[in-house]
Amino acid sequence: MAVSKQWTEWHLTPRGWISGSTRRDGEGNVWRDEPEERVITFVYQEQVDKAHPEPHATVQESWRSKTSTQVEQLLAQHGPCPRKL
């Protein structure tokens, strides 16, 4: 069972990476609308549990545009998903 599970959605747009919805310990979920011009979304998550007291970070793709041809170009231009909450 997780002692701490925090996350942030990161949306890649032509303007760069934009922070989306989040979950923070003690604050709960804060929901934000996705930017209309997003081409891909990742979730960066940090989790701590009793078996692994050191934070374990993961990045997972959660959505990708089916119509945009810019995904690879924008990833090359703006870099990978930010690894921060």
Secondary structure, 3 states (H helix, E strand, C coil): CEEEEEEEEEEEECCEEEEEEEEECCCEEECCCCCCCCCEEEEEEEEEECCEEEEEEEEEEEEECCCCCCHHHHHHHHCCCCCCC
